[in-house]
Amino acid sequence: MRTAAIVLICISVVACAGKKIAAPPPPEPTPVAAPRVERAAPETVTVTVRDAELDRRVARLELSALGRDAQLVEMETRLGDARDEVVRTMAKLQTLSSRAEAASGIAEAEVALQTLRGRVGTQHPDVVEVSRLVQQGSSEFGRNNFGGAFYLASQAKARATAARGRLGAAAAAPRPGEVAFAVPIRIKTVSRGNVREGPGTNTAVAFAVDNGAQLSAFSMTDDWIRVTDDAGRSGWIFRTLVIKP
């Protein structure tokens, strides 16, 4: 029995030796990561949205500030005029103005006074002030202070012209939402444009203005400003066409 078991074991070993032992499978390759591609950041486009109502509010505030500035300028001008009048009175013997120039200036001032008086009467503050200047100019002329007379006559004409401009602007009824400035504001155009009879492009053209034209502004409604020119013509101009001088 023992011999038979040994023989069976030997036969099994020989049989196993005749078989080919399969090699273990090769290891799987390590996966290689794909190169990382950097993507460009998306382009940013800035879009500016303008608020028309905000633009109007900004324009109204700017013009209100100009109105306050004009008040200060007017006060300073009056003080300066008073100083100039004193200086001219003291230096009347050193003037270079001629008798003819002074006489012509006083005559023109009297014509302006009569025109203004015919429109608003004798008690209007502007008429009273222009009359005072004309009378002072005539008095200085009688003293042979031709420089002082010419200066006072010029002041009278300027005051009468400004009064006529204000009257022209006030002649029309106020528009809904129209805001009047405390004092007239001197502005000028930045390009050629039209002054219209009303605050809108659907109204008729009153007159045209060139680039750099001087205007007086009296009030504003939305995007339109009520103005007059030095010839006394009045109307409305779009706010982007004008700036402060």
C-alpha positions as CSV (number, residue, x, y, z in Angstrom):
1,M,0.0,0.0,0.0
2,R,2.7,2.4,0.9
3,T,4.5,1.6,-2.3
4,A,1.4,2.2,-4.4
5,A,0.9,5.7,-2.8
6,I,4.4,6.7,-3.6
7,V,4.0,5.6,-7.2
8,L,0.8,7.7,-7.5
9,I,2.5,10.8,-6.2
10,C,5.4,10.4,-8.6
11,I,3.0,10.1,-11.5
12,S,1.2,13.3,-10.4
13,V,4.4,15.3,-10.2
14,V,5.5,14.2,-13.7
15,A,2.1,15.2,-15.1
16,C,2.3,18.6,-13.6
17,A,5.8,19.1,-14.9
18,G,4.6,18.5,-18.4
19,K,2.1,21.3,-18.3
20,K,3.2,24.9,-19.2
21,I,2.7,27.3,-16.4
22,A,0.9,30.5,-17.6
23,A,2.8,33.7,-16.9
24,P,0.9,36.2,-14.8
25,P,-0.7,39.0,-16.9
26,P,1.3,42.2,-17.3
27,P,0.3,45.1,-15.1
28,E,-2.1,47.6,-16.6
29,P,-0.5,50.9,-17.7
30,T,-1.0,53.9,-15.4
31,P,-3.4,56.3,-17.1
32,V,-1.7,59.6,-18.1
33,A,-3.8,62.7,-17.4
34,A,-4.6,64.9,-20.4
35,P,-2.8,68.2,-20.4
36,R,-4.9,71.0,-18.8
37,V,-6.0,73.6,-21.3
38,E,-6.4,77.1,-19.8
39,R,-9.6,78.7,-21.0
40,A,-9.5,82.4,-21.6
41,A,-11.8,84.5,-19.4
42,P,-14.9,85.7,-21.2
43,E,-14.6,89.2,-22.5
44,T,-16.4,91.8,-20.3
45,V,-18.5,94.3,-22.2
46,T,-19.6,97.4,-20.2
47,V,-22.9,98.8,-21.2
48,T,-23.8,102.3,-19.9
49,V,-27.5,102.8,-19.4
50,R,-28.4,106.5,-19.2
51,D,-31.4,107.6,-17.1
52,A,-33.1,110.5,-18.9
53,E,-34.8,111.6,-15.7
54,L,-31.5,111.6,-13.8
55,D,-29.9,113.6,-16.6
56,R,-32.7,116.2,-16.3
57,R,-32.3,116.4,-12.5
58,V,-28.6,116.8,-12.8
59,A,-29.1,119.6,-15.4
60,R,-31.6,121.3,-13.2
61,L,-29.2,121.2,-10.2
62,E,-26.4,122.5,-12.4
63,L,-28.5,125.4,-13.6
64,S,-29.7,126.2,-10.1
65,A,-26.1,126.4,-9.0
66,L,-25.4,128.7,-11.9
67,G,-28.3,130.8,-10.7
68,R,-26.8,131.2,-7.3
69,D,-23.4,132.0,-9.0
70,A,-25.1,134.6,-11.1
71,Q,-26.6,136.2,-8.0
72,L,-23.2,136.5,-6.4
73,V,-21.7,137.9,-9.6
74,E,-24.5,140.5,-9.8
75,M,-23.8,141.6,-6.2
76,E,-20.1,141.7,-6.9
77,T,-20.8,143.7,-10.1
78,R,-22.8,146.2,-8.3
79,L,-20.1,146.7,-5.7
80,G,-17.6,147.0,-8.4
81,D,-19.7,149.5,-10.3
82,A,-19.9,151.6,-7.1
83,R,-16.2,151.6,-6.7
84,D,-15.6,152.4,-10.4
85,E,-18.0,155.3,-10.1
86,V,-16.1,156.7,-7.2
87,V,-12.8,156.3,-9.0
88,R,-14.1,157.9,-12.2
89,T,-15.6,160.8,-10.2
90,M,-12.2,161.4,-8.5
91,A,-10.3,161.1,-11.7
92,K,-12.7,163.1,-13.9
93,L,-10.0,165.6,-14.9
94,Q,-7.8,162.7,-16.3
95,T,-10.5,161.2,-18.5
96,L,-9.9,160.5,-22.2
97,S,-13.6,160.4,-23.2
98,S,-14.7,163.2,-25.4
99,R,-17.6,165.5,-25.1
100,A,-19.2,164.0,-28.2
101,E,-18.9,160.4,-26.9
102,A,-20.5,161.4,-23.6
103,A,-23.3,163.2,-25.3
104,S,-24.0,160.3,-27.7
105,G,-24.0,157.9,-24.8
106,I,-26.5,159.9,-22.8
107,A,-28.8,160.3,-25.8
108,E,-28.8,156.5,-26.3
109,A,-29.5,155.9,-22.6
110,E,-32.5,158.3,-22.7
111,V,-33.9,156.4,-25.7
112,A,-33.5,153.1,-23.9
113,L,-35.2,154.6,-20.8
114,Q,-38.2,155.9,-22.8
115,T,-38.7,152.5,-24.5
116,L,-38.6,150.7,-21.1
117,R,-40.9,153.3,-19.5
118,G,-43.4,152.8,-22.3
119,R,-43.6,149.1,-21.6
120,V,-43.7,148.9,-17.7
121,G,-44.5,152.4,-16.6
122,T,-42.6,155.0,-14.5
123,Q,-42.8,153.1,-11.1
124,H,-41.1,149.9,-12.2
125,P,-37.8,149.3,-10.3
126,D,-35.8,149.0,-13.5
127,V,-37.2,152.3,-14.8
128,V,-36.3,154.0,-11.5
129,E,-32.8,152.7,-11.6
130,V,-32.2,153.6,-15.2
131,S,-33.6,157.0,-14.7
132,R,-31.3,157.6,-11.8
133,L,-28.3,156.6,-13.9
134,V,-29.3,158.8,-16.7
135,Q,-29.8,161.8,-14.4
136,Q,-26.4,161.2,-12.8
137,G,-24.8,161.0,-16.2
138,S,-26.4,164.3,-17.2
139,S,-25.1,165.9,-14.0
140,E,-21.6,164.7,-14.6
141,F,-21.8,165.9,-18.2
142,G,-22.8,169.4,-16.9
143,R,-19.7,169.3,-14.8
144,N,-17.5,168.5,-17.8
145,N,-16.8,165.1,-16.4
146,F,-17.2,163.4,-19.7
147,G,-15.7,160.1,-18.7
148,G,-18.0,159.8,-15.7
149,A,-21.0,160.8,-17.9
150,F,-20.1,158.2,-20.5
151,Y,-19.7,155.5,-17.9
152,L,-23.0,156.2,-16.3
153,A,-24.8,156.3,-19.6
154,S,-23.3,152.9,-20.5
155,Q,-24.5,151.5,-17.2
156,A,-28.0,152.9,-17.9
157,K,-28.1,151.3,-21.3
158,A,-27.0,147.9,-19.9
159,R,-29.6,148.0,-17.2
160,A,-32.3,148.8,-19.7
161,T,-31.3,146.0,-22.1
162,A,-31.3,143.5,-19.2
163,A,-34.8,144.6,-18.2
164,R,-36.1,144.3,-21.7
165,G,-34.8,140.7,-21.8
166,R,-36.5,139.8,-18.6
167,L,-39.7,141.3,-19.7
168,G,-39.6,139.3,-23.0
169,A,-39.1,136.1,-21.1
170,A,-41.9,136.9,-18.6
171,A,-44.4,137.8,-21.3
172,A,-45.3,134.2,-22.0
173,A,-47.3,132.1,-19.6
174,P,-45.2,129.7,-17.5
175,R,-45.2,126.1,-18.8
176,P,-46.1,123.2,-16.6
177,G,-43.1,122.3,-14.5
178,E,-41.2,125.4,-15.5
179,V,-38.7,126.6,-12.9
180,A,-37.6,130.2,-13.0
181,F,-34.0,131.1,-12.1
182,A,-33.4,133.7,-9.3
183,V,-31.7,136.0,-11.7
184,P,-30.9,135.7,-15.5
185,I,-28.0,133.5,-16.3
186,R,-25.6,134.3,-19.2
187,I,-24.9,131.3,-21.3
188,K,-23.5,130.6,-24.8
189,T,-24.0,128.0,-27.4
190,V,-21.6,125.2,-28.1
191,S,-22.8,124.5,-31.6
192,R,-25.1,125.9,-34.2
193,G,-28.7,125.2,-33.3
194,N,-32.3,126.4,-33.3
195,V,-34.2,128.4,-30.7
196,R,-37.8,127.2,-30.8
197,E,-41.1,128.8,-29.9
198,G,-41.8,126.1,-27.3
199,P,-40.0,123.4,-25.3
200,G,-40.0,120.7,-27.9
201,T,-38.8,119.7,-31.4
202,N,-42.4,119.7,-32.6
203,T,-42.6,123.5,-32.2
204,A,-41.7,126.1,-34.8
205,V,-38.2,127.5,-35.0
206,A,-38.1,131.1,-33.7
207,F,-34.5,131.8,-34.8
208,A,-31.2,130.1,-35.3
209,V,-28.0,130.7,-33.3
210,D,-24.4,130.2,-34.3
211,N,-21.7,128.5,-32.2
212,G,-20.6,130.8,-29.4
213,A,-23.7,133.0,-29.4
214,Q,-24.4,134.7,-26.1
215,L,-27.9,134.2,-24.6
216,S,-29.7,135.0,-21.3
217,A,-31.5,132.1,-19.6
218,F,-34.5,132.7,-17.4
219,S,-36.1,129.4,-16.7
220,M,-36.0,125.7,-17.4
221,T,-38.5,122.8,-17.9
222,D,-37.3,119.3,-18.5
223,D,-34.5,119.5,-21.1
224,W,-35.4,122.9,-22.4
225,I,-34.2,126.4,-21.3
226,R,-36.1,129.6,-22.0
227,V,-33.7,132.2,-23.4
228,T,-33.5,135.6,-25.1
229,D,-30.7,137.0,-27.3
230,D,-29.2,140.5,-27.2
231,A,-31.6,141.5,-29.9
232,G,-34.6,140.8,-27.6
233,R,-35.7,137.6,-29.4
234,S,-36.9,134.8,-27.1
235,G,-37.6,131.1,-27.3
236,W,-36.5,127.7,-26.0
237,I,-33.2,125.9,-26.6
238,F,-32.2,122.4,-25.8
239,R,-29.9,122.2,-22.8
240,T,-27.1,120.3,-24.5
241,L,-26.6,123.1,-26.9
242,V,-25.5,125.6,-24.3
243,I,-23.0,126.0,-21.5
244,K,-22.0,128.7,-19.1
245,P,-19.5,131.2,-20.6
